[in-house]
């Protein structure tokens, strides 16, 4: 029987590259995009999970949380809008991912099955981000802490969790950010001299999903061209 993989945020960039990284003859991938449901709506994650289970014949073996937003939220924004922007980013980037992780863990516990979670976080989880992106950095730091907690809590049940922390990646979202912050100056801060390609992140996600040994559970893997080392 094929391994069933659920990928969120799969319409472009890293998510699309992750989907393409898998051999369709070996695995069955369900690629979810914004058209399938707006993760800013707190009711959507549970609906997406239920629909995914139905589509995948009641079995999800691997969950890859890639969906996310990266939107500026200057501290000079009026109070109400600032809170709204903060809550939207936390909901999409962290809370929706947490709900899907929770539902996945419960699914594997009920079916007495092993499973894997791969969370796409960010370098910002470790080094922070721009003054306009407090919320983004906080959401990704939360995702890393959540991944470690899941790994520690459920390893004995055969449930493994990994986090991947890309730096700048050549997607539409990152290209806009690079341009807005000077482009060449930011590249100068990357010893490798280039931002990561989505395919590089996807290769690591595929490894974590299928090939990483169980003892790697809880690992947080950096993909940032040595722009941040720890």
C-alpha positions as CSV (number, residue, x, y, z in Angstrom):
1,X,0.0,0.0,0.0
2,X,1.3,3.5,-0.9
3,X,2.3,5.9,1.8
4,X,-0.3,8.7,2.1
5,X,1.1,12.2,2.5
6,X,-0.8,15.4,3.2
7,X,0.9,18.7,2.2
8,X,-0.5,22.2,2.9
9,X,0.4,25.3,1.1
10,X,1.2,23.3,-2.0
11,X,0.2,25.6,-4.8
12,X,3.6,27.2,-5.3
13,X,7.1,27.7,-4.0
14,X,8.3,25.3,-1.4
15,X,5.0,23.5,-1.2
16,X,4.8,22.8,-4.9
17,X,8.4,21.7,-4.9
18,X,7.7,19.3,-2.0
19,X,4.9,17.7,-3.9
20,X,7.1,17.3,-6.9
21,X,9.9,15.7,-4.8
22,X,7.9,12.5,-4.2
23,X,7.7,9.6,-6.5
24,X,4.0,9.2,-7.4
25,X,4.6,5.5,-8.0
26,X,5.6,5.1,-4.4
27,X,3.5,7.5,-2.5
28,X,0.1,9.2,-2.8
29,X,0.3,12.9,-2.1
30,X,-2.7,15.2,-1.4
31,X,-1.7,18.7,-2.1
32,X,-3.8,21.4,-0.4
33,X,-3.9,25.0,-1.4
34,X,-5.7,28.1,-0.4
35,X,-8.6,27.3,-2.8
36,X,-9.3,24.2,-0.6
37,X,-9.9,26.4,2.5
38,X,-8.8,29.6,4.2
39,X,-6.6,28.7,7.2
40,X,-7.3,32.1,8.7
41,X,-10.8,30.7,9.5
42,X,-10.4,28.7,12.7
43,X,-13.0,26.2,11.5
44,X,-11.2,25.3,8.4
45,X,-8.3,23.0,9.6
46,X,-10.7,20.4,11.0
47,X,-12.7,20.4,7.8
48,X,-9.6,20.1,5.7
49,X,-8.4,17.1,7.8
50,X,-11.8,15.4,7.5
51,X,-11.9,15.9,3.8
52,X,-8.3,14.7,3.4
53,X,-9.0,11.5,5.3
54,X,-12.0,10.9,3.1
55,X,-9.9,11.5,0.0
56,X,-7.1,9.3,1.2
57,X,-9.3,6.3,2.1
58,X,-9.1,7.1,5.8
59,X,-5.3,7.0,6.1
60,X,-2.8,9.8,6.4
61,X,0.8,8.6,7.2
62,X,2.7,11.9,6.9
63,X,1.6,15.5,7.5
64,X,3.7,18.3,6.0
65,X,2.7,21.8,7.3
66,X,3.9,24.3,4.8
67,X,1.1,26.8,4.5
68,X,1.9,30.3,5.8
69,X,1.6,34.0,5.3
70,X,4.3,36.7,5.4
71,X,2.7,40.1,5.7
72,X,4.1,43.3,7.1
73,X,2.6,44.7,10.3
74,X,4.4,47.9,11.4
75,X,4.1,48.8,15.0
76,X,2.8,52.2,13.8
77,X,-0.3,50.5,12.5
78,X,-3.4,51.5,14.5
79,X,-4.1,49.2,17.4
80,X,-7.1,47.4,16.0
81,X,-5.4,46.6,12.7
82,X,-2.2,45.6,14.4
83,X,-4.0,43.1,16.6
84,X,-5.9,41.8,13.6
85,X,-2.8,41.3,11.5
86,X,-1.0,39.6,14.4
87,X,-3.9,37.2,15.0
88,X,-4.2,36.4,11.3
89,X,-0.5,35.4,11.0
90,X,-0.6,33.4,14.2
91,X,-3.8,31.6,13.1
92,X,-2.5,30.7,9.7
93,X,1.1,29.9,10.5
94,X,0.9,28.4,13.9
95,X,-2.6,27.6,15.2
96,X,-3.8,25.9,12.0
97,X,-0.7,23.9,11.8
98,X,-1.1,22.9,15.5
99,X,-4.7,21.8,14.9
100,X,-3.6,19.6,12.0
101,X,-0.8,18.2,14.1
102,X,-3.2,17.4,16.9
103,X,-5.7,15.7,14.5
104,X,-2.8,13.7,13.0
105,X,-1.5,12.5,16.4
106,X,-5.0,11.5,17.5
107,X,-5.5,9.7,14.2
108,X,-2.3,7.7,14.6
109,X,-3.2,6.9,18.2
110,X,-6.7,5.7,17.3
111,X,-5.4,3.5,14.5
112,X,-2.3,2.3,16.4
113,X,-0.2,3.5,13.5
114,X,3.2,5.2,13.2
115,X,3.2,8.7,11.6
116,X,5.5,11.6,10.8
117,X,5.0,15.4,10.9
118,X,7.3,17.8,9.0
119,X,6.8,21.4,9.8
120,X,8.2,24.1,7.6
121,X,9.3,26.9,10.0
122,X,11.9,29.6,9.3
123,X,15.3,31.0,10.1
124,X,13.2,33.7,11.8
125,X,12.4,31.3,14.6
126,X,16.0,31.6,15.8
127,X,17.2,35.0,14.7
128,X,14.0,37.0,14.5
129,X,12.9,39.0,11.5
130,X,12.4,42.6,10.4
131,X,10.7,45.2,12.7
132,X,7.5,44.8,10.6
133,X,7.4,41.0,11.2
134,X,7.2,40.3,14.9
135,X,4.2,38.1,14.3
136,X,5.9,36.1,11.6
137,X,9.0,35.3,13.8
138,X,6.8,34.5,16.8
139,X,4.7,32.1,14.7
140,X,7.7,30.2,13.4
141,X,9.4,30.1,16.8
142,X,6.1,28.6,18.1
143,X,6.2,26.0,15.3
144,X,9.7,24.9,16.3
145,X,8.8,24.6,20.0
146,X,5.6,22.7,19.1
147,X,7.6,20.3,16.9
148,X,10.1,19.5,19.7
149,X,7.2,19.0,22.1
150,X,5.4,16.6,19.8
151,X,8.7,14.7,19.2
152,X,9.3,14.3,22.9
153,X,5.7,13.4,23.8
154,X,5.0,10.7,21.2
155,X,8.3,9.1,20.0
156,X,7.6,6.0,22.1
157,X,4.3,5.6,20.0
158,X,6.1,5.7,16.7
159,X,5.1,9.3,16.0
160,X,8.0,11.4,14.8
161,X,8.3,15.2,14.2
162,X,10.8,17.3,12.3
163,X,11.1,21.1,11.6
164,X,12.8,22.7,8.7
165,X,14.0,26.3,9.0
166,X,14.7,27.9,5.6
167,X,16.2,31.3,5.3
168,X,15.4,33.2,2.1
169,X,14.0,30.9,-0.5
170,X,13.4,31.8,-4.1
171,X,9.7,32.0,-4.0
172,X,7.3,34.9,-4.9
173,X,7.0,35.8,-1.2
174,X,10.7,36.0,-0.6
175,X,11.4,37.8,-3.8
176,X,9.1,40.6,-2.7
177,X,10.8,40.7,0.7
178,X,14.3,40.8,-0.8
179,X,13.3,43.7,-3.1
180,X,11.7,45.6,-0.3
181,X,14.9,45.4,1.9
182,X,17.6,46.1,-0.6
183,X,18.1,42.8,-2.3
184,X,21.9,42.8,-2.9
185,X,22.6,44.0,0.7
186,X,20.7,41.0,2.1
187,X,22.4,38.6,-0.3
188,X,25.8,39.9,1.0
189,X,24.8,38.5,4.4
190,X,24.5,35.0,3.0
191,X,27.9,33.3,2.8
192,X,26.7,30.9,0.2
193,X,26.0,33.9,-2.0
194,X,22.5,32.8,-3.0
195,X,19.1,32.2,-1.5
196,X,17.9,28.6,-1.3
197,X,16.0,27.1,-4.2
198,X,12.6,25.5,-3.2
199,X,13.9,22.2,-4.5
200,X,16.6,22.3,-1.8
201,X,14.1,22.7,1.0
202,X,11.9,20.0,-0.7
203,X,14.7,17.5,-0.7
204,X,15.1,17.9,3.1
205,X,11.3,17.6,3.6
206,X,11.2,14.4,1.5
207,X,14.1,13.0,3.6
208,X,12.4,13.8,6.9
209,X,9.1,12.3,5.6
210,X,10.4,9.1,4.3
211,X,14.0,8.3,5.1
212,X,15.1,10.1,8.3
213,X,15.9,7.5,11.1
214,X,13.5,7.5,14.1
215,X,16.4,8.8,16.3
216,X,16.3,12.0,14.4
217,X,12.9,12.9,15.7
218,X,12.8,16.4,17.1
219,X,15.5,17.6,14.8
220,X,15.4,21.2,13.5
221,X,17.2,21.5,10.2
222,X,18.5,24.7,8.8
223,X,18.6,25.7,5.1
224,X,19.9,29.2,5.0
225,X,23.3,29.3,3.2
226,X,25.1,29.7,6.6
227,X,23.4,33.1,7.0
228,X,22.5,32.0,10.5
229,X,24.4,29.2,12.3
230,X,23.8,27.9,15.8
